Amino acid sequence: MNERAVLAATRLLSMLLGFGAIAVGYLYAGPESLVRRPLPAGQETLVVLIESAFPVWPFLFGISGTVLIVCAYLQRQILYAHGLVIFAWSFWGFCLIIAPLRSVPPTPIIVGVIAFVCCVAANVGTMRLWAALGVK
């Protein structure tokens, strides 16, 4: 096994996951029409309610993605960086999944499930890969 190639591929995977998080933060910093569709008055989602206090999503995804990219490049504190990205994806996904409880008729939860299951799982799997390679 070529360990250098495996480390390089793992670094690339982590960096791509970091760029994915930054892309979500960038979209939330842009026009609102890129990230949500209008709902009737009084049926704002939990994501919107949280964001009304402070633009949480651009900062959360932007910072966590940037930290992941830097840590992957340096190969230091990578497990903590993936933990931060997992927090961002799971918090956002959780908010999207429980949001339909307030809407009539219920809104789709597919994006929340993708964030909560797929993105978290991809980061957990990458953390396990780094750990198996002996990088913390």
N, C-alpha and C positions, 0 to 999 in steps of 0.2 A: 504494500500500500504506500502510495506517495503521500506522506503526511503533509508536506507543504501544499500540495494541490488540494487536499481535503480542507486544510485550514483556510486557504484562499477561497474555496467554494463556500465554506461556512461564513466567512467574513462577508462575502458578496450577498449571501442570503440575509444576513442580519442587516446589512446596509439597505437592501431592497425593502425589507420590512420597515426600516426607519423612514425611507423615502415615501412609502405608502402612508405612514402616519402623518408625515409632513404634508402630503397632498390633501388629506382630509382636513387638516388645519387650514391650509391655504384656501380650500373651497369654502370653508366656513367664514373666512375673512373676506371673501368676495361677495357678489350679489346674492341676496337671500333666495332668489329663484333657482339657484344652482343646488341648494341643499334641502329645500322644503316646498311643499305645495300649500296653498292657503287652506286654512280650516275655518269653520264658522266661529264667530266671536264667542269667547268663553271656553273654547275647546283646545286651547294651546297645549302642545305636548310638554312633557317634563323637560325635554331638551331645550325648548324655547323659554320655559319659565326659568331654568337655571341660567341660560344665556342672557336673560333680561337684566340680571344683576351685574354681570360682567361677561365679556366675551371669552368664556371659559374654553370653548372648543379649539379656537385657533392657537391659544397659548398651550393648552394641555397637549394637543397632538404635535404642535410645532416643537415644543421643548422636548417632549419625550422622544420624538423621532430624531431630533438633532443629537440628543445625548446618546441614543443608540448608534447612530452613524459614527460619532466620535469614538465611542467605546469599542465599536467593532473594528475601526481602523487601528486603534492603539492596542487592541486585544487586552484590555484591562477593564475590570468592573463590568464585564459584559452581562453577567447574570443579573446584576442589579438594574442595568439599563433595560434589559428585556422585561424585568419585573415592572418597571415604570411604564413601558409601552403596554404591557398586559393590563395594568390598572386603567390606562386611558381607554383602551378598547372595551374592557369589561364594564367600566362605568358608563360609557356612552351607549354600549349595547343594552345594558340593563335599563337605562332611561328610555331607550326606544322600545323595549319590550313591554315595560309597564305603562307606557304612555297611552295605549289604546283603552285602558280602563276608564279614561276620562272622556273619550270621544264617542259620539253617537252619529252614525253607525261606527263600529270599531274600525280603526285604520289598520293597514297591513303592518306586520311586524317582521317581515323578511329581512330588512336591513339590520335590525337589531339582532336577529338570530345569526346572521352572517358575521357581524362584528363580535358577538359574544362567543360564538362557537368556533368559526373558522379562523378569525384573526388571532384570538387568544390561543387556539390550538397550535397555529403555526409558530407563534412565539414560544410557547411551552416546548414544542418539539425542537426548535432551534436552541433553546436553553439546554435541553438534554444533550444535544449534539455537542455544544461547547463543553459541557461538563464531561462528556465521554472523551473528548480530546484533551482534557486536563487544563482547560482555560477557565479561569474564574473571573 
